Amino acid sequence: MQLRSILATDCGSTTTKAILIELIDGEYRLRFRGEAPTTVEAPFEDVTKGVLNAVGEVEELSGRKLLDGENILTPQNGDDGVDIYVSTSSAGGGLQMMVAGVVKSMTGESAERAALGAGSIVMDVLAANDGRLPHEKIQRIRQLRPDMILLSGGIDGGTTKHVVELAEILRAANPKPRLGQDYKLPVIYAGNNQAQGEIEKTLNEMTDLTVVENIRPVLERENLNPSRDKIHDLFMEHVMQQAPGYKKLMSWTDAPIMPTPGAVGSLIEMIAKKENISVVGVDIGGATTDIFSVFEEQFNRTVSANLGMSYSVCNVLAEAGMKNVLRWVPFDIDEKELTNRIGNKMIRPTTVPQSMEELKIEQAIAREALRLSFIQHKAFAVNLKGVQKERTISDAFEQSESGESLVNMMELDLMVGSGGVLSHAPRREQSARMLIDAFLPEGITQLAVDSIFMMPQLGVLANIDKEDLKEEGRKAAVEVFEKDCLIRLGTCIAPVGKLKPKATVMTAEFALPSGKSERYEVKAGELIRIEVPYEPIKAILTPGRGMDLGAGKGETIETTVYGGVTGILLDGRGRPFILPTSKDERITALNNWSKATNEYPEVDKD
């Protein structure tokens, strides 16, 4: 069934955003966007009020009748109404979960991956071997009051003792849900199938227990989808039912409401699969930073729940340390003044920078928030632990070593940034610099930002289950993502290897669209910008001695690269990247890189 028009909303913790997509000449395009404050708290306590206000703005801008009193008009009739309406939500703090597994570094992590992939914030991971005494675990469960608990452990047919003990701890804690007092806490059991009877006996009466397939049926394989799907279902049935106004909102939508991060993740997963590429996506918010990645066809998501740009800004300073934030500030400022400025942001989290100095400080903090979140992500996005090793169960309990991280920056094809500080930076060059400095891409990497943060709405659109809408929903999501959502910043080309002062780290030859050929020689520590639009450009790239661009040390690569809003950036600053330690040299280097990329253009004094 072809859709003529689609209305999609995202109910965030502070803002509700609405977009209108229309079919124009056989293509789906974003037409209008509106936003309004989210209304889950007093005095309104009804999420639909914010939705109606945001849709009302779209109605005004488009000149189309979309509302009939307090109803969204569906399906489209003439020029009135829309064919379908979908929504995502992270209002009311999103979905908060606890997970439990027998071995922390194996089933515990698999359960955490399933919960994060479904769009939840994982408050804690309990495990039989996490070093806490039973009474400490019981106290922790009572204290956190999650929306839902995912219990896993053991391979199918293995020992049941430890997972049953975890269930008994849960029963002793008798946890109460965060929202609504009249219902039992949802618990999903996704562990050893031999223990199902015991688990049901232990938890059936006091919790709303659901049994799904084992997350780790054998050591060598993860089976996350049944748990993820069940988390979505229970999120709708229980958590959303308790939030003010959601019952009404659910009756309006043509597809189940998805948690915002789950929708973003599924869109990134879908794009990686469709294009057959490796992708890293980041959403940096006021309180948290979410990172999504697809490497070797494996999807991972992490939430750095204490790294954000407003409510959590002091945590960034505490975790990164003053020195690390200061190293990105391209002017002389003492530590005390920097601390005061960050403190002001903590007190007034919704303010935006009012001067160039404030903007530079905010973007310095963003680099550290992104860098720290990515370190956490790389540690979590690993190959399965406990695989292909001969050992006893006691070895598994003692195992603390990590699997190998799946994140390989040399293999990365596309990096997508979103969230206020990246999507709404005054200049796109600033977004590109923040992404490059924080993530340090290697080899050849395309950079992009989400223009107005519409990835959640497109994610839910791509996940419509109704047979007659499924294909059209995916088509609309992909077309709008590629044409209206992504702003292609350009390509970063960065050779890897130890820098030798003044040495040539790379030579690059480009056959430009104008027909002429240009050659660049990049010296150690240089950053060069080539202004070219988003179109294919033939390139011959030769790394300097001891340097690697992806084909091996010193090996030339002939390939096609793409320009963009910021063009092609040749990054000769080395990987590993090391900033000068002397203050004057560091400030000079930062200002040289800014000038080279036109990041903060000089304001005409006259």
Rosetta blueprint (number, residue, H / E / L):
1 M L
2 Q L
3 L L
4 R L
5 S E
6 I E
7 L E
8 A E
9 T E
10 D E
11 C E
12 G L
13 S L
14 T L
15 T E
16 T E
17 K E
18 A E
19 I E
20 L E
21 I E
22 E E
23 L E
24 I E
25 D L
26 G L
27 E E
28 Y E
29 R E
30 L E
31 R E
32 F E
33 R E
34 G E
35 E E
36 A E
37 P E
38 T L
39 T L
40 V L
41 E L
42 A L
43 P L
44 F L
45 E L
46 D L
47 V H
48 T H
49 K H
50 G H
51 V H
52 L H
53 N H
54 A H
55 V H
56 G H
57 E H
58 V H
59 E H
60 E H
61 L H
62 S H
63 G L
64 R L
65 K L
66 L L
67 L E
68 D E
69 G L
70 E L
71 N E
72 I E
73 L L
74 T L
75 P L
76 Q L
77 N E
78 G L
79 D L
80 D E
81 G L
82 V L
83 D L
84 I E
85 Y E
86 V E
87 S E
88 T E
89 S E
90 S L
91 A H
92 G H
93 G H
94 G L
95 L E
96 Q E
97 M E
98 M E
99 V E
100 A E
101 G E
102 V L
103 V L
104 K H
105 S H
106 M H
107 T H
108 G H
109 E H
110 S H
111 A H
112 E H
113 R H
114 A H
115 A H
116 L H
117 G H
118 A L
119 G L
120 S E
121 I E
122 V E
123 M E
124 D E
125 V E
126 L E
127 A E
128 A L
129 N L
130 D L
131 G L
132 R L
133 L L
134 P H
135 H H
136 E H
137 K H
138 I H
139 Q H
140 R H
141 I H
142 R H
143 Q H
144 L H
145 R L
146 P L
147 D L
148 M E
149 I E
150 L E
151 L E
152 S L
153 G L
154 G L
155 I L
156 D L
157 G L
158 G L
159 T L
160 T L
161 K H
162 H H
163 V H
164 V H
165 E H
166 L H
167 A H
168 E H
169 I H
170 L H
171 R H
172 A H
173 A H
174 N L
175 P L
176 K L
177 P L
178 R L
179 L L
180 G L
181 Q L
182 D L
183 Y L
184 K L
185 L L
186 P E
187 V E
188 I E
189 Y E
190 A L
191 G L
192 N L
193 N H
194 Q H
195 A H
196 Q H
197 G H
198 E H
199 I H
200 E H
201 K H
202 T H
203 L H
204 N L
205 E L
206 M L
207 T L
208 D E
209 L E
210 T E
211 V E
212 V L
213 E L
214 N L
215 I L
216 R L
217 P L
218 V E
219 L L
220 E L
221 R E
222 E L
223 N L
224 L L
225 N H
226 P H
227 S H
228 R H
229 D H
230 K H
231 I H
232 H H
233 D H
234 L H
235 F H
236 M H
237 E H
238 H H
239 V H
240 M H
241 Q H
242 Q H
243 A L
244 P L
245 G L
246 Y H
247 K H
248 K H
249 L H
250 M H
251 S H
252 W H
253 T L
254 D L
255 A L
256 P L
257 I L
258 M E
259 P E
260 T H
261 P H
262 G H
263 A H
264 V H
265 G H
266 S H
267 L H
268 I H
269 E H
270 M H
271 I H
272 A H
273 K H
274 K H
275 E H
276 N L
277 I L
278 S L
279 V E
280 V E
281 G E
282 V E
283 D E
284 I E
285 G L
286 G L
287 A L
288 T L
289 T E
290 D E
291 I E
292 F E
293 S E
294 V E
295 F E
296 E L
297 E L
298 Q E
299 F E
300 N E
301 R E
302 T E
303 V E
304 S E
305 A L
306 N L
307 L L
308 G L
309 M L
310 S L
311 Y L
312 S L
313 V H
314 C H
315 N H
316 V H
317 L H
318 A H
319 E H
320 A H
321 G L
322 M H
323 K H
324 N H
325 V H
326 L H
327 R L
328 W L
329 V L
330 P L
331 F L
332 D L
333 I L
334 D L
335 E H
336 K H
337 E H
338 L H
339 T H
340 N H
341 R H
342 I H
343 G H
344 N H
345 K H
346 M H
347 I H
348 R L
349 P L
350 T L
351 T L
352 V L
353 P L
354 Q L
355 S L
356 M H
357 E H
358 E H
359 L H
360 K H
361 I H
362 E H
363 Q H
364 A H
365 I H
366 A H
367 R H
368 E H
369 A H
370 L H
371 R H
372 L H
373 S H
374 F H
375 I H
376 Q H
377 H H
378 K H
379 A H
380 F H
381 A L
382 V E
383 N L
384 L L
385 K L
386 G L
387 V L
388 Q L
389 K L
390 E L
391 R L
392 T L
393 I H
394 S H
395 D H
396 A H
397 F H
398 E H
399 Q L
400 S L
401 E L
402 S L
403 G L
404 E L
405 S E
406 L L
407 V L
408 N L
409 M H
410 M H
411 E H
412 L L
413 D L
414 L E
415 M E
416 V E
417 G E
418 S E
419 G L
420 G H
421 V H
422 L H
423 S H
424 H L
425 A L
426 P L
427 R L
428 R H
429 E H
430 Q H
431 S H
432 A H
433 R H
434 M H
435 L H
436 I H
437 D H
438 A H
439 F H
440 L L
441 P L
442 E L
443 G E
444 I E
445 T E
446 Q E
447 L E
448 A E
449 V E
450 D E
451 S L
452 I L
453 F L
454 M L
455 M H
456 P H
457 Q H
458 L H
459 G H
460 V H
461 L H
462 A L
463 N L
464 I L
465 D L
466 K L
467 E H
468 D H
469 L H
470 K H
471 E H
472 E H
473 G H
474 R H
475 K H
476 A H
477 A H
478 V H
479 E H
480 V H
481 F H
482 E H
483 K H
484 D H
485 C H
486 L E
487 I E
488 R E
489 L E
490 G E
491 T E
492 C E
493 I E
494 A E
495 P L
496 V E
497 G E
498 K L
499 L L
500 K L
501 P L
502 K L
503 A L
504 T E
505 V E
506 M E
507 T E
508 A E
509 E E
510 F E
511 A E
512 L L
513 P L
514 S L
515 G L
516 K L
517 S E
518 E E
519 R E
520 Y E
521 E E
522 V E
523 K E
524 A L
525 G L
526 E L
527 L E
528 I E
529 R E
530 I E
531 E L
532 V L
533 P L
534 Y L
535 E L
536 P E
537 I E
538 K E
539 A E
540 I E
541 L E
542 T E
543 P E
544 G L
545 R L
546 G L
547 M L
548 D E
549 L L
550 G L
551 A L
552 G L
553 K E
554 G L
555 E L
556 T L
557 I E
558 E E
559 T E
560 T E
561 V E
562 Y E
563 G L
564 G L
565 V L
566 T L
567 G E
568 I E
569 L E
570 L E
571 D E
572 G L
573 R L
574 G L
575 R E
576 P L
577 F L
578 I L
579 L L
580 P L
581 T L
582 S L
583 K H
584 D H
585 E H
586 R H
587 I H
588 T H
589 A H
590 L H
591 N H
592 N H
593 W H
594 S H
595 K H
596 A H
597 T H
598 N L
599 E L
600 Y L
601 P L
602 E L
603 V L
604 D L
605 K L
606 D L
